[in-house]
Each structure stands twice: as C-alpha cells, then as structure tokens.
Amino acid sequence: MKKKSLIEIFFFNGFLFFFSLIAIYFNFYFIHPYILPIYFFHLIYFIIFFLLNKNIKNKSKSVRNLLISIVLRFTFSFFFLISIGILNIESYNLFIMNFFAFYLLYIIFEIRILLINLQPT
C-alpha cells in the first residue's frame, strides 16, 4: 500500500469520526443519534477491506478482493439494518439514510484507494 493512500485513509476516517461527534454534539435534525455505531460498523469493514488489499500487486486479485469486500459489506449491512429494524428504534428512515450515506462514502473511498494502488509507479 502506498504512503499517499495511508495518509488519505487516516484523514478520511478522522474526518468522518469528528463529523459524527460534531453532529451528535449539535444535534442536527438530519443526523440520527446512533451515528457512531454506523461509523464503527463501516470502519470495521473498511479495516477488513484494507487487510484484504494490503499487499496486492496483481490486478486480477485486487479486483477479486474488491468484489469480495463489497459483497461482505453488503451482506453484513443488510443483516445490521434488519437487526436495528427489529429493535424498533425511532426515526428508522433517518437511520437508513445516514447508514447509506456512510456506505456510499466508504465504497467510493475504497475504489479510490484501489485506483491509487494500481497506478504504475
């Protein structure tokens, strides 16, 4: 993994964490109070993605690992949303919108990291 992508990973996760804390502190109406569990859920799967793609030099393996990590994230996201829905939390629609906003940001960032790593040096 290139040094540039490691720095971007650190700043991206730091920004999302501090955004979550600020959103909880100021109690924004468009941010669900359970934003930190959403953040940590996505952070765990981003770490899994990072570990899968840490030392990949072969392009076919990196694409395969990307697809595996996306399928894993989608599957566990589905089960996570169902389990939260069973708990019957308030503002479930807002929770889902916040969840998929983080989901989209992490997927975009994963693809960006792969593109950085696949560029010729």
Contact map, one row per residue, 1 for C-alpha under 8 A:
1110110000000000000000000000000000000000000000000000111000000000000000000000000000000000000000000000000000000000000010000
1111110000000000000000000000000000000000000000000000000000000000000000000000000000000000000000000000000000000000000110000
1111111000000000000000000000000000000000000000000000000000000000000000000000000000000000000000000000000000000000000000000
0111111100000000000000000000000000000000000000000000000000000000000000000000000000000000000000000000000000000000000000000
1111111110000000000000000000000000000000000000000000000000000000000000000000000000000000000000000000000000000000100110000
1111111111000000000000000000000000000000000000000000000000000000000000000000000000000000000000000000000000000000000000000
0011111111100000000000000000000000000000000000000000000000000000000000000000000000000000000000000000000000000000000000000
0001111111110000000000000000000000000000000000000000000000000000000000000000000000000000000000000000000000000000000000000
0000111111111000000000000000000000000000000000000000000000000000000000000000000000000000000000000000000000000000000000000
0000011111111100000000000000000000000000000000000000000000000000000000000000000000000000000000000000000000000000000000000
0000001111111110000000000000000000000000000000000000000000000000000000000000000000000000000000000000000000000000000000000
0000000111111111000000000000000000000000000000000000000000000000000000000000000000000000000000000000000000000000000000000
0000000011111111100000000000000000000000001000000000000000000000000000000000000000000000000000000000000000000000000000000
0000000001111111110000000000000000000000000000000000000000000000000000000000000000000000000000000000000000000000000000000
0000000000111111111000000000000000000000000000000000000000000000000000000000000000000000000000000000000000000000000000000
0000000000011111111100000000000000000010000000000000000000000000000000000000000000000000000000000000000000000000000000000
0000000000001111111110000000000000010010000000000000000000000000000000000000000000000000000000000000000000000000000000000
0000000000000111111111000000000000000000000000000000000000000000000000000000000000000000000000000000000000000000000000000
0000000000000011111111100000000000000000000000000000000000000000000000000000000000000000000000000000000000000000000000000
0000000000000001111111110000000000110010000000000000000000000000000000000000000000000000000000000000000000000000000000000
0000000000000000111111111000000000010000000000000000000000000000000000000000000000000000000000000000000000000000000000000
0000000000000000011111111100000000000000000000000000000000000000000000000000000000000000000000000000000000000000000000000
0000000000000000001111111111001000000000000000000000000000000000000000000000000000000000000000000000000000000000000000000
0000000000000000000111111111001010100000000000000000000000000000000000000000000000000000000000000000000000000000000000000
0000000000000000000011111110000000000000000000000000000000000000000000000000000000000000000000000000000000000000000000000
0000000000000000000001111111000000000000000000000000000000000000000000000000000000000000000000000000000000000000000000000
0000000000000000000000111111101010000000000000000000000000000000000000000000000000000000000000000000000000000000000000000
0000000000000000000000110111111000000000000000000000000000000000000000000000000000000000000000000000000000000000000000000
0000000000000000000000000011111100000000000000000000000000000000000000000000000000000000000000000000000000000000000000000
0000000000000000000000000001111100000000000000000000000000000000000000000000000000000000000001000000000000000000000000000
0000000000000000000000110011111110100000000000000000000000000000000000000000000000000000000001100100000000000000000000000
0000000000000000000000000000111111100000000000000000000000000000000000000000000000000000001001100100000000000000000000000
0000000000000000000000010010001111110000000000000000000000000000000000000000000000000000000000000000000000000000000000000
0000000000000000000000000000000111111100000000000000000000000000000000000000000000000000000000100000000000000000000000000
0000000000000000000100010000001111111110000000000000000000000000000000000000000000000000000000100110000000000000000000000
0000000000000000100110000000000011111111000000000000000000000000000000000000000000000000000000000000000000000000000000000
0000000000000000000000000000000001111111100000000000000000000000000000000000000000000000000000000000000000000000000000000
0000000000000000000000000000000001111111110000000000000000000000000000000000000000000000000000000110010000000000000000000
0000000000000001100100000000000000111111111000000000000000000000000000000000000000000000000000000000010000000000000000000
0000000000000000000000000000000000011111111100000000000000000000000000000000000000000000000000000000000000000000000000000
0000000000000000000000000000000000001111111110000000000000000000000000000000000000000000000000000000000000000000000000000
0000000000000000000000000000000000000111111111000000000000000000000000000000000000000000000000000000011001000000000000000
0000000000001000000000000000000000000011111111100000000000000000000000000000000000000000000000000000000000000000000000000
0000000000000000000000000000000000000001111111110000000000000000000000000000000000000000000000000000000000000000000000000
0000000000000000000000000000000000000000111111111000000000000000000010001000000000000000000000000000000000000000000000000
0000000000000000000000000000000000000000011111111100000000000000000000000000000000000000000000000000000001000100000000000
0000000000000000000000000000000000000000001111111110000000000000000000000000000000000000000000000000000000000000000000000
0000000000000000000000000000000000000000000111111111000000000000000010000000000000000000000000000000000000000000000000000
0000000000000000000000000000000000000000000011111111100000000000110010000000000000000000000000000000000000000100000000000
0000000000000000000000000000000000000000000001111111110000000000000000000000000000000000000000000000000000000000000000000
0000000000000000000000000000000000000000000000111111110000000000000000000000000000000000000000000000000000000000000000000
0000000000000000000000000000000000000000000000011111110000000000100010000000000000000000000000000000000000000000000000000
1000000000000000000000000000000000000000000000001111111100000100110000000000000000000000000000000000000000000000000000000
1000000000000000000000000000000000000000000000000111111100000000000000000000000000000000000000000000000000000000000000000
1000000000000000000000000000000000000000000000000000111110000000000000000000000000000000000000000000000000000000000000000
0000000000000000000000000000000000000000000000000000111111101100000000000000000000000000000000000000000000000000000000000
0000000000000000000000000000000000000000000000000000001111101100000000000000000000000000000000000000000000000000000001000
0000000000000000000000000000000000000000000000000000000111111100000000000000000000000000000000000000000000000000000000000
0000000000000000000000000000000000000000000000000000000111111110000000000000000000000000000000000000000000000000000001000
0000000000000000000000000000000000000000000000000000000001111111000000000000000000000000000000000000000000000000000000000
0000000000000000000000000000000000000000000000000000000111111111100000000000000000000000000000000000000000000000000000000
0000000000000000000000000000000000000000000000000000100111111111110000000000000000000000000000000000000000000000010000000
0000000000000000000000000000000000000000000000000000000000111111111000000000000000000000000000000000000000000000000000000
0000000000000000000000000000000000000000000000000000000000011111111100000000000000000000000000000000000000000000000000000
0000000000000000000000000000000000000000000000001001100000001111111110000000000000000000000000000000000000000000000000000
0000000000000000000000000000000000000000000000001000100000000111111111000000000000000000000000000000000000000000000000000
0000000000000000000000000000000000000000000000000000000000000011111111100000000000000000000000000000000000000000000000000
0000000000000000000000000000000000000000000000000000000000000001111111110000000000000000000000000000000000000000000000000
0000000000000000000000000000000000000000000010011001000000000000111111111000000000000000000000000000000000000000000000000
0000000000000000000000000000000000000000000000000000000000000000011111111100000000000000000000000000000000100000000000000
0000000000000000000000000000000000000000000000000000000000000000001111111110000000000000000000000000000000000000000000000
0000000000000000000000000000000000000000000000000000000000000000000111111111000000000000000000000000000000000000000000000
0000000000000000000000000000000000000000000010000000000000000000000011111111100000000000000000000000000000000000000000000
0000000000000000000000000000000000000000000000000000000000000000000001111111110000000000000000000000000000000000000000000
0000000000000000000000000000000000000000000000000000000000000000000000111111111000000000000000000000000000000000000000000
0000000000000000000000000000000000000000000000000000000000000000000000011111111100000000000000000000000000000000000000000
0000000000000000000000000000000000000000000000000000000000000000000000001111111110000000000000000000000000000000000000000
0000000000000000000000000000000000000000000000000000000000000000000000000111111111000000000000000000000000000000000000000
0000000000000000000000000000000000000000000000000000000000000000000000000011111111100000000000000000000000000000000000000
0000000000000000000000000000000000000000000000000000000000000000000000000001111111110000000000000000000000000000000000000
0000000000000000000000000000000000000000000000000000000000000000000000000000111111111000000000010000000000000000000000000
0000000000000000000000000000000000000000000000000000000000000000000000000000011111111100000000000000000000000000000000000
0000000000000000000000000000000000000000000000000000000000000000000000000000001111111110000000000000000000000000000000000
0000000000000000000000000000000000000000000000000000000000000000000000000000000111111111100000000000000000000000000000000
0000000000000000000000000000000000000000000000000000000000000000000000000000000011111111100100000000000000000000000000000
0000000000000000000000000000000000000000000000000000000000000000000000000000000001111111000000000000000000000000000000000
0000000000000000000000000000000000000000000000000000000000000000000000000000000000111111100000000000000000000000000000000
0000000000000000000000000000000000000000000000000000000000000000000000000000000000011111110100000000000000000000000000000
0000000000000000000000000000000000000000000000000000000000000000000000000000000000011011111100000000000000000000000000000
0000000000000000000000000000000000000000000000000000000000000000000000000000000000000001111100000000000000000000000000000
0000000000000000000000000000000100000000000000000000000000000000000000000000000000000000111111100000000000000000000000000
0000000000000000000000000000000000000000000000000000000000000000000000000000000000001001111111110000000000000000000000000
0000000000000000000000000000000000000000000000000000000000000000000000000000000000000000001111111000000000000000000000000
0000000000000000000000000000011100000000000000000000000000000000000000000000000000000000001111111100000000000000000000000
0000000000000000000000000000001101100000000000000000000000000000000000000000000000000000001111111110000000000000000000000
0000000000000000000000000000000000000000000000000000000000000000000000000000000010000000000111111111000000000000000000000
0000000000000000000000000000000000000000000000000000000000000000000000000000000000000000000011111111100000000000000000000
0000000000000000000000000000001100100100000000000000000000000000000000000000000000000000000001111111110000000000000000000
0000000000000000000000000000000000100100000000000000000000000000000000000000000000000000000000111111111000000000000000000
0000000000000000000000000000000000000000000000000000000000000000000000000000000000000000000000011111111100000000000000000
0000000000000000000000000000000000000000000000000000000000000000000000000000000000000000000000001111111110000000000000000
0000000000000000000000000000000000000110010000000000000000000000000000000000000000000000000000000111111111000000000000000
0000000000000000000000000000000000000000010000000000000000000000000000000000000000000000000000000011111111100000000000000
0000000000000000000000000000000000000000000000000000000000000000000000000000000000000000000000000001111111110000000000000
0000000000000000000000000000000000000000000000000000000000000000000000000000000000000000000000000000111111111000000000000
0000000000000000000000000000000000000000010001000000000000000000000000000000000000000000000000000000011111111100000000000
0000000000000000000000000000000000000000000000000000000000000000000001000000000000000000000000000000001111111110000000000
0000000000000000000000000000000000000000000000000000000000000000000000000000000000000000000000000000000111111111000000000
0000000000000000000000000000000000000000000000000000000000000000000000000000000000000000000000000000000011111111100000000
0000000000000000000000000000000000000000000001001000000000000000000000000000000000000000000000000000000001111111110000000
0000000000000000000000000000000000000000000000000000000000000000000000000000000000000000000000000000000000111111111000000
0000000000000000000000000000000000000000000000000000000000000000000000000000000000000000000000000000000000011111111100000
0000100000000000000000000000000000000000000000000000000000000000000000000000000000000000000000000000000000001111111110000
0000000000000000000000000000000000000000000000000000000000000100000000000000000000000000000000000000000000000111111111000
0000000000000000000000000000000000000000000000000000000000000000000000000000000000000000000000000000000000000011111111100
0100100000000000000000000000000000000000000000000000000000000000000000000000000000000000000000000000000000000001111111100
1100100000000000000000000000000000000000000000000000000000000000000000000000000000000000000000000000000000000000111111100
0000000000000000000000000000000000000000000000000000000010100000000000000000000000000000000000000000000000000000011111110
0000000000000000000000000000000000000000000000000000000000000000000000000000000000000000000000000000000000000000001111111
0000000000000000000000000000000000000000000000000000000000000000000000000000000000000000000000000000000000000000000001111
0000000000000000000000000000000000000000000000000000000000000000000000000000000000000000000000000000000000000000000000111
